[in-house]
Amino acid sequence: MYPPPSPNTPPPPPHTPHTLPPTPYTPHPTPHTPHPTPHTLNSNARPGAERVYLGLH
């Protein structure tokens, strides 16, 4: 007759999760730099061109 297992037995080792290879997430450096498009079309247009454009509507 084997003796009953003693309660002092160490627990089984914890289950180690599947560790992925070290691949740090490095996003591509793509800063949002909008093209400088200032609204200066009216200054380049002929005098009164804006009034004509608005008059067409």
C-alpha positions as CSV (number, residue, x, y, z in Angstrom):
1,M,0.0,0.0,0.0
2,Y,1.5,3.3,-1.1
3,P,1.1,6.2,1.4
4,P,-1.3,8.9,0.4
5,P,0.3,11.9,-1.3
6,S,1.4,14.4,1.3
7,P,-0.2,17.9,1.0
8,N,3.2,19.5,1.0
9,T,4.0,18.5,-2.5
10,P,4.8,21.6,-4.6
11,P,2.2,22.5,-7.2
12,P,3.0,21.9,-10.9
13,P,4.8,24.7,-12.7
14,P,2.5,27.4,-14.0
15,H,1.6,27.1,-17.7
16,T,3.9,29.4,-19.6
17,P,1.9,31.2,-22.3
18,H,3.1,31.1,-25.9
19,T,5.6,34.0,-26.1
20,L,5.9,35.5,-29.5
21,P,9.4,36.5,-30.8
22,P,10.5,40.0,-29.8
23,T,9.1,42.1,-32.6
24,P,8.5,45.6,-31.2
25,Y,5.7,47.5,-32.9
26,T,7.5,50.3,-34.7
27,P,5.0,52.2,-36.9
28,H,6.3,53.9,-40.0
29,P,7.2,57.6,-39.4
30,T,4.5,59.2,-41.5
31,P,3.6,62.4,-39.8
32,H,0.5,64.2,-41.2
33,T,2.0,67.2,-42.9
34,P,-0.7,68.8,-45.0
35,H,0.4,70.7,-48.1
36,P,0.5,74.4,-47.5
37,T,-2.3,75.6,-49.6
38,P,-3.3,79.1,-48.3
39,H,-6.5,80.5,-49.8
40,T,-5.0,83.3,-51.7
41,L,-6.7,82.7,-55.0
42,N,-8.7,85.9,-54.8
43,S,-5.6,88.0,-54.6
44,N,-4.3,86.4,-57.8
45,A,-7.6,86.7,-59.7
46,R,-8.7,89.8,-61.6
47,P,-10.4,92.6,-59.6
48,G,-14.1,91.8,-59.4
49,A,-13.7,88.2,-60.5
50,E,-15.1,87.0,-57.1
51,R,-18.2,89.2,-57.6
52,V,-18.8,87.7,-61.1
53,Y,-18.4,84.2,-59.7
54,L,-20.9,84.8,-57.0
55,G,-23.2,86.5,-59.4
56,L,-23.4,83.3,-61.5
57,H,-25.2,81.4,-58.8
